[in-house]
């Protein structure tokens, strides 16, 4: 799934949670992408930063 699709889902989730109240701040949400193999396409677009867990990266 392209990064723009993840951002679109983030915006939709915030809209659903704020029907009668102001939008929750962006800082209250985090985006996660899950892949069963190394994300070569994503790695070509951004820098993947290794974490303490094998196979888990920050972007």
Buried (B, 14 or more C-beta within 10 A) or exposed (E): EEBEEEEEEBEEEBEEEEEEEEEEEEEEEEEEEEEEEEBEEBEEEEEBEEEEEEEEBEE
